[in-house]
Amino acid sequence: MTTSQAASPTTSPTATPSEQDLERHFDEIIARDQRIEPRDWMPDGYRKTLVRQIAQHAHSEIIGMQPEANWITRAPSLRRKAILLAKVQDEAGHGLYLYSAAETLGADRTEMTEKLIDSRQKYSSIFNYPTLNFADVGVIGWLVDGAAICNQVPLCRSSYGPYARGMVRICKEESFHQRQGYELLMTMMRGTEEQRQMVQDATDRWWWPSLMMFGPPDHDSPNTAQSMEWKIKRHTNDELRQRFVDMTVPQAEALGVTLPDPELAWNDERGHYDFGEIDWSEFKQVISGNGPCNAQRLAHRRRAHEDGAWVREAAAAHAAKHSHAAVS
Ligand code: FAQ
């Protein structure tokens, strides 16, 4: 069932439903696994959590264009350049779907952008690492898009309708991104020894930051319990991180690269791979603005925003002229 079809709050046709009636109705929709839509009443905390998560997600897609865009002008062939251009454009599209989803909750797009460039809203830690060579483009597709898919496929069942529906399309495109990354790496692994070393080096640098994308461990995640109760999130951070590790180890074996974790080993009893301790102090540094590229990413975004001011002004003037013409 995709839309909220629970019965309306049980009041007489003329009475205004009380706050408790509305809350009960909301809880019923969630309990029945139906969707909350923009017109529906929702608790303030639910709205705030969604705006926080969706805005962070949108900003991640937009800032996430930068590491790979760095290589568009230096792609090794026309084919690789066309693929990379299309991928980076897709990320822009994802950002726009997500800003639109946040707008259905009453968030203002200009304000969200200002909050991003003033560091009042976060974006994913992963995009604060540099892309040092073209193998990084492949590894971002394989690991970063791979982690994004793992995290986002369950969000297609998120309880908020516009977010869940946006995620369906985003996940389809992310799957293509993951495959193009893996195909690029396969090609490099069939190439020269130097190319194979580039792939290994990029894997070594991106593996641990990819595991950090899933967020802090469950015992240190202030938002997970409530977000699971509201069915915004369907799995905890640690569950999804484990799923990603289990999915990725065989892919690394097929590729012929070593994942940089000596503790990585299959655990028969758990039916999962064990893996080493993540450096959470590095994660905290990166999300507090002190990662290798935080300043550069935000400065670039700020500059693009300022350079685009005349386009926004022209679009607003055009819209005003047309609405004036429609009235007169
Ligand atoms: N980076 O209590 P929790 C992509 C923050 S898109 C930065 O566990 P929650 C596509 C968190 O916001 C990648 N901050 O929070 C692509 C919270 O901060 P606050 C983005 C992080 O929300 C590919 C605090 O830590 N994906 O890659 C991170 O329940 C290639 C406490 O954390 C999404 O946004 C982090 N990694 O769970 C594009 C997916 N982790 O606001 C280009 C949607 C946590 O309380 C190229 N989001 N924080 O101060 C989610 O699923 C969730 O928001 C989590 C975090 C799982 C990220």
Residues whose N, C-alpha, C, O or C-beta is under 5 A from the ligand:
A	BS01	FAQ	R52 Q53 Q56 H57 S60 E61 G64 M65 E91 K122 Y123 S124 S125 V144 D145 A148 M212 M213 F214 G215 P216 S221 P222 N223 T224 I287
